Amino acid sequence: MSELQHLPEPKLLQLFDVLYHCRSVTRAAEQLGQSQPTVSIWLARLREQLKDPLFVRTPGGMAPTPRADQLIGPCREVLESLRRLTTWEPQFAPATAQRRFRLCVSDASHITLLPRILNHLRNHAPGIRLDAVRIDGNTESALESGEADLAIGFVPWLGGGMYQQVLFNQDWVCLSNPQHLRLQGPMTTACYQAEGHVQISAGTGQKLLEGSLTRAGIERRIMLELPGFLGLGMIVGSTDLIATLPRHIGQTLADMHGLRVHDCPFAVEGFTVKQHWHGRYHQDAGNRWLREVIRALFQSE
């Protein structure tokens, strides 16, 4: 910590942390809720106090100097200590707490998970705000830095330092219009191959579906590709197209739009939906409370 024995202001340390992560003054300003000129002034002060350029412009963005690489660890330790001082409470009181939680979730979770979580919070923790962001390549670093609190879904690539808790297992189903004349009985592989399909491109589970189709030697006639599940229920309910998707989102859409649920006519590798959090926040009272809420709502569903 000796490198930071004469500490810059917390807002300058926060800028250092954010800029080191995103490598862009513009994006750093957006994340900090400040104007770009203000962030540029802060960066100049930080450079002066630490007696180093810290970041230099390159074609790939603002690259850290060797001294910045040395200081980022101590900087984040200081920020974590400050965060614990300002948010510490012996117990988390949900009824009166004023706090924002950020969840990394899949597109399907917007339909299957978030409504139930929000309904619980409105009834038991009205001062809590939720931010939902996509699960992507930044999820692991967001959990580690505290930028995100939990990741919920099928996230097999998360590395060390993470805790995880199983919520429920997923298999696969097919959805069709209940008036579909050719699908009034059980769906067979022949029926499946003969029909037109809607393909969802989003979601880590889609790779499991594609792999299972390849192993089964099944080719689908894709008539529509969607980036997510928005509008899928209306499309299936008003056409003769079918969709193959995980059971949780499939059953939810079927209940919402009156669709028919079919067992998948071929074997598809299932997966487990879990909630994930970083070890740094394992004992955080608010994080523990939110994890228990989600476990109670969804575990073994």
Backbone as numpy.savetxt, mean C-alpha at the origin, in Angstrom:
# Nx Ny Nz CAx CAy CAz Cx Cy Cz
26.87 10.05 16.53 26.04 11.25 16.53 26.91 12.51 16.53
28.24 12.35 16.65 29.11 13.52 16.77 29.05 14.41 15.55
28.75 13.83 14.37 28.64 14.63 13.15 27.54 15.67 13.26
26.50 15.37 14.10 25.36 16.28 14.24 25.27 16.84 15.66
26.45 17.04 16.30 26.42 17.51 17.68 25.86 18.93 17.77
26.04 19.75 16.74 25.41 21.07 16.69 24.23 20.94 15.73
23.09 20.57 16.27 21.97 20.14 15.44 21.34 21.30 14.67
21.10 21.12 13.37 20.26 22.06 12.64 18.83 21.95 13.15
17.99 22.90 12.74 16.59 22.87 13.14 15.94 21.58 12.66
14.92 21.10 13.39 14.24 19.87 12.97 13.71 19.93 11.53
13.21 21.10 11.11 12.66 21.18 9.75 13.77 20.99 8.71
15.00 21.41 9.03 16.11 21.22 8.10 16.53 19.75 8.07
16.50 19.11 9.22 16.80 17.67 9.25 15.74 16.89 8.48
14.47 17.31 8.62 13.41 16.64 7.88 13.59 16.80 6.38
14.00 18.01 5.97 14.29 18.24 4.55 15.42 17.33 4.09
16.46 17.22 4.88 17.59 16.36 4.52 17.11 14.92 4.31
16.29 14.43 5.22 15.78 13.06 5.13 14.92 12.87 3.87
13.99 13.78 3.64 13.07 13.66 2.49 13.83 13.80 1.18
14.74 14.76 1.11 15.50 14.98 -0.13 16.43 13.80 -0.41
16.98 13.22 0.63 17.84 12.04 0.44 17.03 10.89 -0.15
15.76 10.80 0.26 14.90 9.72 -0.21 14.40 9.94 -1.64
13.93 11.17 -1.94 13.27 11.38 -3.24 14.19 11.99 -4.30
15.33 12.57 -3.89 16.33 13.09 -4.83 15.79 14.20 -5.73
14.80 14.95 -5.26 14.21 16.02 -6.06 13.74 17.13 -5.14
14.20 18.38 -5.38 13.76 19.51 -4.59 12.26 19.74 -4.76
11.77 19.55 -5.98 10.35 19.76 -6.25 9.50 18.77 -5.47
9.87 17.47 -5.53 9.08 16.47 -4.80 9.24 16.64 -3.29
10.43 17.06 -2.85 10.62 17.30 -1.43 9.70 18.42 -0.94
9.59 19.48 -1.75 8.70 20.58 -1.39 7.25 20.10 -1.29
6.83 19.25 -2.23 5.47 18.71 -2.20 5.23 17.89 -0.95
6.18 17.03 -0.60 6.01 16.18 0.57 5.99 16.98 1.87
6.75 18.07 1.90 6.84 18.89 3.11 5.75 19.95 3.17
4.99 20.11 2.08 3.94 21.12 2.05 4.48 22.53 2.01
5.63 22.71 1.38 6.27 24.02 1.29 6.46 24.40 -0.18
6.70 25.68 -0.43 7.01 26.11 -1.78 8.44 25.72 -2.13
8.72 25.62 -3.42 10.07 25.25 -3.84 11.10 26.30 -3.43
10.80 27.62 -3.54 11.79 28.61 -3.07 12.11 28.47 -1.59
11.09 28.16 -0.79 11.33 27.98 0.65 12.26 26.81 0.89
12.01 25.70 0.20 12.85 24.52 0.37 14.27 24.81 -0.11
14.42 25.58 -1.16 15.75 25.94 -1.64 16.50 26.77 -0.60
15.79 27.67 0.08 16.40 28.47 1.14 16.83 27.57 2.30
15.95 26.63 2.68 16.29 25.70 3.76 17.52 24.88 3.40
17.59 24.44 2.15 18.73 23.63 1.72 20.02 24.44 1.79
19.95 25.71 1.42 21.13 26.56 1.49 21.61 26.70 2.94
20.67 26.86 3.87 21.03 26.97 5.28 21.63 25.66 5.79
21.06 24.56 5.35 21.57 23.26 5.78 22.99 23.05 5.27
23.23 23.43 4.01 24.57 23.30 3.44 25.57 24.15 4.21
25.14 25.34 4.58 26.03 26.24 5.32 26.36 25.67 6.71
25.33 25.16 7.41 25.56 24.66 8.76 26.40 23.38 8.77
26.22 22.54 7.76 26.96 21.27 7.72 28.22 21.36 6.87
28.45 22.54 6.28 29.69 22.81 5.55 29.97 21.78 4.45
28.91 21.51 3.67 29.04 20.56 2.56 27.88 20.80 1.60
28.10 20.59 0.29 26.98 20.75 -0.67 25.83 19.78 -0.42
26.13 18.61 0.15 25.15 17.58 0.52 24.51 16.90 -0.68
24.01 17.68 -1.65 23.39 17.12 -2.85 23.87 17.90 -4.06
24.16 17.19 -5.14 24.57 17.84 -6.39 23.65 17.37 -7.50
23.38 18.27 -8.44 22.47 17.94 -9.54 23.16 16.99 -10.52
22.44 15.95 -10.90 22.90 15.00 -11.91 21.72 14.70 -12.82
21.95 14.07 -13.97 20.81 13.71 -14.83 19.77 12.83 -14.14
20.17 12.10 -13.12 19.23 11.24 -12.40 18.61 11.88 -11.18
18.87 13.16 -10.95 18.30 13.85 -9.79 19.39 14.38 -8.88
19.00 14.76 -7.66 19.93 15.33 -6.69 20.68 14.18 -6.00
21.93 13.99 -6.37 22.72 12.89 -5.83 23.40 13.31 -4.53
23.37 12.48 -3.49 24.02 12.84 -2.22 25.53 12.77 -2.34
26.20 13.65 -1.62 27.65 13.61 -1.54 28.06 12.54 -0.52
29.34 12.18 -0.48 29.77 11.20 0.53 29.44 11.64 1.95
29.56 12.95 2.23 29.24 13.42 3.58 27.74 13.24 3.87
26.90 13.47 2.87 25.46 13.24 3.06 25.19 11.78 3.37
25.90 10.88 2.68 25.74 9.45 2.95 26.13 9.13 4.39
27.15 9.81 4.91 27.59 9.58 6.28 26.58 10.10 7.31
25.91 11.20 6.95 25.04 11.87 7.92 23.61 11.38 7.92
23.17 10.66 6.89 21.75 10.32 6.82 21.34 9.41 7.97
22.21 8.49 8.37 21.88 7.61 9.49 21.68 8.37 10.78
22.67 9.17 11.21 22.47 9.98 12.43 21.28 10.93 12.32
21.06 11.49 11.14 19.91 12.39 10.95 18.61 11.67 11.25
18.46 10.47 10.70 17.21 9.73 10.91 17.06 9.28 12.36
18.16 9.02 13.03 18.08 8.69 14.46 17.54 9.88 15.25
18.02 11.08 14.92 17.55 12.28 15.61 16.07 12.50 15.34
15.66 12.37 14.07 14.25 12.56 13.72 13.35 11.55 14.43
13.82 10.31 14.52 13.02 9.30 15.21 12.90 9.63 16.69
13.97 10.12 17.30 13.92 10.51 18.71 12.95 11.66 18.92
12.99 12.64 18.00 12.06 13.77 18.10 10.63 13.32 17.91
10.42 12.40 16.94 9.07 11.92 16.71 8.52 11.21 17.94
9.36 10.41 18.59 8.89 9.70 19.78 8.60 10.68 20.91
9.40 11.74 21.03 9.14 12.73 22.08 7.83 13.46 21.86
7.52 13.77 20.60 6.33 14.58 20.33 5.06 13.76 20.22
5.17 12.45 19.95 3.96 11.64 19.80 3.81 10.62 20.92
4.79 10.56 21.85 4.73 9.55 22.88 3.52 9.73 23.78
2.87 8.63 24.07 1.78 8.61 25.04 1.77 7.22 25.67
1.56 7.14 27.00 1.63 5.85 27.66 0.60 4.86 27.13
-0.56 5.37 26.72 -1.58 4.56 26.10 -2.18 5.35 24.95
-2.70 4.62 23.97 -3.35 5.29 22.85 -4.85 5.33 23.13
-5.42 6.52 23.16 -6.84 6.69 23.46 -7.57 6.99 22.15
-8.10 6.00 21.47 -8.68 6.22 20.14 -9.84 7.20 20.13
-10.62 7.25 21.19 -11.79 8.12 21.19 -11.42 9.60 21.11
-10.21 9.95 21.60 -9.81 11.36 21.61 -8.56 11.63 20.77
-7.95 10.59 20.22 -6.69 10.77 19.49 -6.89 11.58 18.22
-5.92 12.43 17.92 -5.87 13.19 16.68 -4.59 12.76 15.96
-4.73 11.88 15.01 -3.54 11.33 14.36 -3.88 10.88 12.94
-2.87 10.91 12.09 -3.03 10.45 10.71 -2.23 9.16 10.54
-2.89 8.15 9.97 -2.23 6.90 9.63 -2.21 6.74 8.12
-1.10 6.24 7.61 -0.98 5.98 6.17 -0.89 4.48 5.94
-1.79 3.98 5.10 -1.84 2.56 4.78 -1.44 2.33 3.33
-0.55 1.38 3.10 -0.21 0.95 1.74 -1.11 -0.24 1.41
-1.95 -0.07 0.40 -2.95 -1.10 0.10 -3.06 -1.30 -1.41
-3.69 -2.40 -1.78 -3.95 -2.70 -3.19 -5.21 -2.00 -3.65
-5.44 -2.01 -4.98 -6.68 -1.45 -5.52 -7.90 -2.16 -4.95
-7.83 -3.48 -4.83 -8.97 -4.23 -4.32 -9.34 -3.80 -2.91
-8.36 -3.41 -2.12 -8.61 -3.01 -0.73 -9.48 -1.76 -0.63
-9.46 -0.93 -1.66 -10.33 0.25 -1.65 -11.79 -0.16 -1.56
-12.11 -1.35 -2.08 -13.48 -1.84 -2.09 -13.74 -2.80 -0.94
-12.76 -3.64 -0.61 -12.99 -4.71 0.36 -12.61 -4.34 1.80
-11.55 -3.57 1.98 -11.04 -3.32 3.33 -11.35 -1.92 3.85
-11.06 -0.91 3.05 -11.14 0.47 3.55 -12.54 0.86 4.06
-13.63 0.48 3.38 -14.94 0.88 3.92 -15.18 0.37 5.33
-14.79 -0.86 5.62 -15.02 -1.41 6.95 -14.08 -0.77 7.98
-12.84 -0.51 7.57 -11.92 0.17 8.50 -12.44 1.56 8.83
-12.85 2.29 7.81 -13.34 3.66 8.02 -14.60 3.67 8.88
-15.49 2.72 8.65 -16.71 2.66 9.45 -16.38 2.45 10.93
-15.39 1.59 11.20 -14.97 1.37 12.58 -14.37 2.65 13.18
-13.52 3.32 12.40 -12.88 4.53 12.92 -13.90 5.63 13.16
-14.88 5.79 12.28 -15.88 6.85 12.48 -16.66 6.62 13.77
-16.84 5.35 14.13 -17.60 5.04 15.34 -16.76 5.06 16.61
-15.48 4.72 16.49 -14.66 4.54 17.70 -13.48 5.50 17.80
-13.06 6.10 16.70 -11.90 7.00 16.71 -12.12 8.12 15.71
-13.07 9.02 15.97 -13.46 10.02 14.97 -12.38 11.03 14.63
-11.34 11.14 15.46 -10.27 12.10 15.16 -9.17 11.53 14.31
-9.28 10.26 13.93 -8.24 9.60 13.13 -8.47 9.85 11.66
-7.41 10.19 10.95 -7.46 10.35 9.49 -6.64 9.23 8.85
-7.15 8.69 7.76 -6.43 7.67 6.99 -6.00 8.22 5.65
-4.78 7.90 5.25 -4.30 8.13 3.89 -4.02 6.75 3.28
-4.58 6.49 2.10 -4.35 5.22 1.41 -3.44 5.47 0.21
-2.35 4.71 0.12 -1.42 4.83 -1.01 -1.19 3.44 -1.59
-0.71 3.40 -2.81 -0.49 2.13 -3.50 0.67 1.36 -2.88
0.58 0.05 -2.94 1.72 -0.80 -2.68 2.61 -0.76 -3.91
3.88 -0.37 -3.74 4.79 -0.29 -4.88 6.22 -0.52 -4.40
7.18 -0.18 -5.24 8.57 -0.40 -4.91 9.08 0.44 -3.75
8.33 1.47 -3.36 8.75 2.33 -2.24 8.13 1.91 -0.91
7.30 0.86 -0.92 6.57 0.49 0.28 7.50 0.13 1.43
8.55 -0.63 1.15 9.45 -1.05 2.22 10.14 0.14 2.88
10.66 1.06 2.08 11.33 2.23 2.65 10.34 3.13 3.37
9.10 3.20 2.89 8.08 4.02 3.56 7.75 3.46 4.94
7.68 2.15 5.07 7.42 1.54 6.38 8.61 1.75 7.31
9.81 1.64 6.77 11.01 1.81 7.60 11.15 3.24 8.11
10.85 4.21 7.25 11.03 5.61 7.63 9.88 6.15 8.47
8.76 5.43 8.51 7.59 5.94 9.22 6.67 6.75 8.32
7.03 6.89 7.04 6.15 7.59 6.11 4.83 6.83 5.95
4.87 5.51 6.09 3.67 4.68 6.10 3.65 3.86 7.37
2.47 3.54 7.85 2.33 2.80 9.11 2.17 1.30 8.89
1.35 0.91 7.92 1.09 -0.50 7.65 0.99 -0.72 6.15
1.33 -1.94 5.73 1.03 -2.39 4.37 0.13 -3.61 4.50
-0.98 -3.62 3.79 -1.94 -4.70 3.88 -2.13 -5.30 2.50
-1.86 -6.60 2.37 -2.03 -7.24 1.07 -1.08 -8.40 0.90
-0.83 -8.74 -0.35 0.11 -9.79 -0.72 1.39 -9.10 -1.17
2.36 -9.02 -0.26 3.58 -8.25 -0.50 4.79 -9.14 -0.20
5.03 -10.16 -1.02 6.06 -11.15 -0.67 7.48 -10.63 -0.73
7.70 -9.47 -1.34 9.08 -8.99 -1.50 9.57 -8.17 -0.31
8.74 -7.89 0.67 9.20 -7.09 1.81 10.34 -7.82 2.52
11.38 -7.07 2.89 12.59 -7.67 3.42 12.65 -7.76 4.92
13.88 -7.79 5.43 14.12 -7.93 6.86 13.68 -6.70 7.64
13.54 -6.88 8.93 13.12 -5.79 9.80 11.62 -5.61 9.86
10.87 -6.45 9.12 9.42 -6.33 9.07 8.75 -7.39 9.94
7.67 -7.00 10.59 6.76 -7.94 11.21 5.61 -8.17 10.25
4.95 -9.31 10.41 3.79 -9.59 9.57 2.78 -10.41 10.35
1.52 -10.28 9.97 0.44 -11.03 10.62 -0.55 -11.47 9.56
-0.85 -12.77 9.55 -1.79 -13.31 8.56 -3.20 -12.82 8.88
-3.91 -12.35 7.85 -5.30 -11.94 8.00 -6.24 -12.99 7.41
-6.07 -13.33 6.14 -6.92 -14.37 5.54 -6.26 -14.90 4.28
-6.69 -16.10 3.89 -6.19 -16.74 2.68 -7.13 -16.45 1.51
-6.55 -16.43 0.31 -7.31 -16.13 -0.89 -7.20 -17.27 -1.89
-8.36 -17.70 -2.41 -8.36 -18.52 -3.61 -9.01 -17.67 -4.72
-9.36 -18.29 -5.83 -9.81 -17.53 -7.00 -11.20 -17.97 -7.44
-11.97 -17.00 -7.95 -13.31 -17.27 -8.47 -13.48 -16.56 -9.81
-14.55 -16.89 -10.49 -14.92 -16.21 -11.73 -16.27 -15.54 -11.53
-16.44 -14.36 -12.10 -17.70 -13.62 -12.03 -18.34 -13.57 -13.40
-19.66 -13.67 -13.42 -20.39 -13.51 -14.68 -21.71 -12.82 -14.42
-22.31 -12.32 -15.49 -23.66 -11.78 -15.46 -24.61 -12.93 -15.12
-25.52 -12.78 -14.14 -26.43 -13.88 -13.81 -27.36 -14.26 -14.95
-27.52 -13.37 -15.94 -28.36 -13.66 -17.10 -27.58 -14.27 -18.25
-26.31 -14.55 -18.03 -25.47 -15.11 -19.09 -26.02 -16.48 -19.50
-26.52 -16.59 -20.73 -27.24 -17.79 -21.17 -26.34 -19.02 -21.25
-25.06 -18.83 -21.53 -24.16 -19.98 -21.70 -23.53 -20.43 -20.39
-23.81 -19.71 -19.30 -23.17 -20.04 -18.02 -24.21 -20.24 -16.92
-25.25 -20.97 -17.22 -26.29 -21.23 -16.22 -25.92 -22.39 -15.30
-25.00 -23.25 -15.74 -24.54 -24.35 -14.89 -23.13 -24.11 -14.40
-22.49 -25.15 -13.85 -21.10 -25.01 -13.41 -20.19 -24.61 -14.57
-19.20 -23.77 -14.29 -18.29 -23.35 -15.34 -17.24 -24.43 -15.58
-17.08 -24.83 -16.82 -16.06 -25.81 -17.20 -14.89 -25.10 -17.86
-13.80 -25.82 -18.01 -12.64 -25.24 -18.68 -12.98 -24.87 -20.12
-13.77 -25.70 -20.78 -14.17 -25.40 -22.16 -14.99 -24.12 -22.23
-15.95 -23.96 -21.29 -16.73 -22.71 -21.24 -15.82 -21.52 -20.99
-14.89 -21.69 -20.07 -13.98 -20.61 -19.70 -13.20 -20.12 -20.92
-12.68 -21.06 -21.70 -11.87 -20.69 -22.85 -12.72 -20.09 -23.98
-14.00 -20.47 -24.04 -14.85 -19.99 -25.13 -15.35 -18.57 -24.92
-15.39 -18.11 -23.66 -15.96 -16.81 -23.36 -14.93 -15.68 -23.49
-15.45 -14.45 -23.62 -14.60 -13.28 -23.59 -14.31 -12.86 -22.15
-13.14 -12.27 -21.92 -12.68 -12.00 -20.55 -12.32 -10.53 -20.36
-12.51 -10.10 -19.10 -11.95 -8.82 -18.64 -10.69 -9.16 -17.85
-9.59 -8.52 -18.16 -8.34 -8.74 -17.45 -8.02 -7.52 -16.59
-7.62 -7.77 -15.35 -7.18 -6.70 -14.44 -5.66 -6.73 -14.41
-5.04 -5.62 -14.77 -3.57 -5.60 -14.84 -2.93 -5.33 -13.49
-3.67 -4.71 -12.54 -3.08 -4.34 -11.26 -3.08 -5.53 -10.30
-2.22 -5.47 -9.29 -2.22 -6.45 -8.22 -1.14 -7.50 -8.37
-0.44 -7.76 -7.27 0.63 -8.77 -7.31 0.07 -10.16 -7.54
-1.19 -10.40 -7.15 -1.77 -11.72 -7.35 -1.99 -12.07 -8.80
-2.05 -11.07 -9.67 -2.28 -11.36 -11.09 -1.18 -12.22 -11.69
0.03 -12.11 -11.18 1.13 -12.95 -11.67 0.87 -14.42 -11.36
0.22 -14.67 -10.21 -0.12 -16.05 -9.87 -1.15 -16.60 -10.85
-2.13 -15.78 -11.21 -3.15 -16.20 -12.18 -2.51 -16.49 -13.53
-1.67 -15.59 -14.00 -1.04 -15.78 -15.30 -0.19 -17.05 -15.32
0.53 -17.30 -14.24 1.35 -18.51 -14.17 0.50 -19.77 -14.19
-0.65 -19.74 -13.49 -1.53 -20.90 -13.46 -2.16 -21.14 -14.82
-2.54 -20.09 -15.53 -3.09 -20.24 -16.88 -2.07 -20.88 -17.82
-0.84 -20.43 -17.71 0.22 -20.99 -18.57 0.43 -22.47 -18.29
0.49 -22.83 -17.00 0.70 -24.23 -16.65 -0.47 -25.11 -17.09
-1.69 -24.54 -17.08 -2.87 -25.31 -17.50 -3.05 -25.31 -19.02
-2.23 -24.54 -19.73 -2.35 -24.47 -21.18 -3.62 -23.78 -21.64
-4.10 -22.81 -20.84 -5.35 -22.11 -21.16 -5.03 -20.73 -21.70
-5.63 -20.39 -22.81 -5.52 -19.04 -23.39 -6.87 -18.35 -23.32
-6.88 -17.16 -22.79 -8.12 -16.39 -22.69 -8.27 -15.43 -23.87
-9.52 -15.18 -24.24 -9.80 -14.13 -25.21 -10.05 -12.84 -24.42
-9.01 -12.01 -24.30 -9.14 -10.77 -23.55 -9.85 -9.73 -24.42
-11.02 -9.30 -23.96 -11.80 -8.29 -24.69 -11.63 -6.91 -24.08
-11.20 -6.85 -22.82 -11.03 -5.56 -22.14 -9.98 -5.74 -21.05
-9.05 -4.81 -20.96 -8.08 -4.78 -19.86 -8.28 -3.52 -19.05
-8.38 -3.68 -17.73 -8.57 -2.55 -16.82 -7.36 -2.43 -15.90
-7.00 -1.21 -15.50 -5.86 -1.04 -14.59 -6.19 -1.39 -13.15
-7.49 -1.50 -12.82 -7.92 -1.81 -11.47 -9.35 -2.31 -11.48
-9.95 -2.38 -10.31 -11.28 -2.98 -10.18 -12.41 -1.97 -10.32
-12.08 -0.69 -10.47 -13.11 0.33 -10.61 -13.94 0.07 -11.87
-15.24 -0.06 -11.72 -16.12 -0.28 -12.86 -16.29 -1.72 -13.27
-15.50 -2.65 -12.68 -15.56 -4.04 -13.12 -16.93 -4.65 -12.88
-17.52 -4.40 -11.72 -18.83 -4.97 -11.42 -19.89 -4.55 -12.41
-19.91 -3.27 -12.78 -20.89 -2.77 -13.75 -20.65 -3.39 -15.12
-19.40 -3.55 -15.48 -19.08 -4.11 -16.80 -19.52 -5.57 -16.91
-19.17 -6.37 -15.90 -19.57 -7.78 -15.93 -21.09 -7.90 -15.87
-21.73 -7.05 -15.09 -23.18 -7.12 -14.93 -23.97 -6.67 -16.13
-23.32 -6.01 -17.07 -24.04 -5.49 -18.25 -23.54 -6.08 -19.56
-22.65 -7.07 -19.49 -22.12 -7.70 -20.71 -22.09 -9.22 -20.50
-21.58 -9.93 -21.51 -21.39 -11.37 -21.36 -19.92 -11.72 -21.08
-19.12 -10.73 -20.67 -17.72 -10.98 -20.33 -17.62 -11.57 -18.93
-16.56 -12.33 -18.69 -16.32 -12.88 -17.35 -14.98 -12.36 -16.84
-14.81 -12.42 -15.52 -13.58 -11.94 -14.88 -13.12 -12.99 -13.88
-11.82 -13.17 -13.78 -11.21 -14.09 -12.82 -10.42 -13.26 -11.81
-10.73 -13.43 -10.54 -10.14 -12.56 -9.53 -10.16 -13.23 -8.16
-9.39 -12.71 -7.19 -9.38 -13.30 -5.85 -10.78 -13.30 -5.22
-11.04 -14.29 -4.39 -12.39 -14.48 -3.86 -12.90 -13.28 -3.06
-12.05 -12.65 -2.27 -12.53 -11.56 -1.40 -13.11 -10.41 -2.22
-12.38 -9.94 -3.20 -12.88 -8.86 -4.04 -14.00 -9.39 -4.95
-13.89 -10.66 -5.39 -14.93 -11.22 -6.24 -16.26 -11.30 -5.54
-16.28 -11.82 -4.32 -17.53 -11.94 -3.58 -18.09 -10.57 -3.24
-17.22 -9.62 -2.91 -17.67 -8.26 -2.60 -18.36 -7.63 -3.81
-17.74 -7.73 -4.99 -18.35 -7.18 -6.20 -19.64 -7.92 -6.55
-19.67 -9.23 -6.35 -20.88 -9.99 -6.63 -22.04 -9.53 -5.75
-21.76 -9.30 -4.46 -22.80 -8.84 -3.54 -23.28 -7.43 -3.91
-22.36 -6.59 -4.36 -22.71 -5.20 -4.70 -23.53 -5.11 -5.98
-23.23 -5.97 -6.95 -23.82 -5.83 -8.28 -24.70 -7.02 -8.70
-24.95 -7.93 -7.79 -25.81 -9.05 -8.11 -25.23 -9.99 -9.16
-23.94 -10.28 -9.08 -23.27 -11.13 -10.07 -23.24 -12.59 -9.61
-23.00 -13.48 -10.55 -22.88 -14.88 -10.22 -21.41 -15.21 -9.97
-21.17 -15.97 -8.89 -19.82 -16.40 -8.53 -19.66 -17.87 -8.93
-18.63 -18.17 -9.71 -18.33 -19.53 -10.13 -17.00 -19.97 -9.51
-16.92 -21.23 -9.14 -15.61 -21.78 -8.80 -14.73 -21.77 -10.04
-13.47 -21.45 -9.85 -12.54 -21.42 -10.98 -12.39 -22.84 -11.53
-12.51 -23.05 -12.85 -12.51 -24.41 -13.40 -11.12 -25.03 -13.54
-10.09 -24.35 -13.08 -8.74 -24.90 -13.11 -8.02 -24.42 -11.85
-6.96 -25.09 -11.50 -6.24 -24.77 -10.26 -5.45 -23.47 -10.41
-5.65 -22.55 -9.49 -4.90 -21.29 -9.45 -4.21 -21.20 -8.10
-2.95 -20.89 -8.11 -2.19 -20.76 -6.85 -2.80 -19.66 -5.98
-3.12 -20.00 -4.75 -3.67 -19.02 -3.83 -2.58 -18.20 -3.16
-2.98 -17.31 -2.30 -2.02 -16.48 -1.58 -2.62 -16.03 -0.26
-1.79 -15.46 0.59 -2.21 -15.03 1.92 -2.12 -13.51 2.03
-3.19 -12.90 2.49 -3.20 -11.46 2.75 -2.73 -11.24 4.18
-1.75 -10.37 4.34 -1.17 -10.09 5.65 -1.10 -8.59 5.88
-0.95 -8.19 7.14 -0.57 -6.82 7.43 0.89 -6.82 7.86
1.62 -5.81 7.39 3.06 -5.72 7.60 3.39 -4.39 8.26
4.38 -4.40 9.15 4.86 -3.16 9.76 6.33 -3.33 10.09
7.02 -2.20 10.23 8.46 -2.25 10.50 8.71 -2.39 11.99
9.81 -3.08 12.31 10.16 -3.31 13.70 10.37 -2.04 14.51
10.70 -0.94 13.84 10.90 0.32 14.56 9.62 0.78 15.23
8.46 0.38 14.71 7.18 0.87 15.22 6.37 -0.24 15.88
7.06 -1.34 16.20 6.35 -2.48 16.79 5.71 -2.11 18.12
6.38 -1.26 18.91 5.86 -0.89 20.22 5.10 0.44 20.22
5.00 1.07 19.09 4.26 2.34 19.02 2.79 2.08 19.39
2.28 2.84 20.35 0.93 2.57 20.88 -0.14 2.71 19.81
-0.05 3.75 18.98 -1.04 3.94 17.93 -0.98 2.86 16.88
0.25 2.49 16.49 0.40 1.44 15.49 -0.15 0.13 16.02
0.11 -0.18 17.28 -0.40 -1.42 17.87 -1.93 -1.42 17.89
-2.52 -0.28 18.22 -3.98 -0.19 18.25 -4.57 -0.42 16.86
-4.00 0.22 15.83 -4.53 0.07 14.48 -4.36 -1.37 14.00
-3.24 -1.99 14.30 -3.04 -3.40 13.91 -4.10 -4.29 14.54
-4.45 -4.03 15.78 -5.44 -4.86 16.45 -6.84 -4.64 15.84
-7.14 -3.40 15.47 -8.41 -3.12 14.80 -8.52 -3.93 13.51
-7.46 -3.89 12.71 -7.48 -4.59 11.42 -7.52 -6.10 11.63
-6.79 -6.61 12.62 -6.85 -8.05 12.91 -8.25 -8.46 13.28
-8.91 -7.68 14.17 -10.24 -8.03 14.63 -11.26 -7.99 13.48
-11.07 -7.07 12.54 -12.01 -6.93 11.43 -11.86 -8.01 10.39
-10.63 -8.48 10.14 -10.40 -9.30 8.95 -9.75 -10.65 9.19
-9.18 -10.91 10.35 -8.43 -12.15 10.49 -9.34 -13.37 10.36
-8.84 -14.37 9.62 -9.55 -15.64 9.40 -10.91 -15.46 8.76
-11.05 -14.37 7.97 -12.33 -14.13 7.31 -12.52 -15.09 6.15
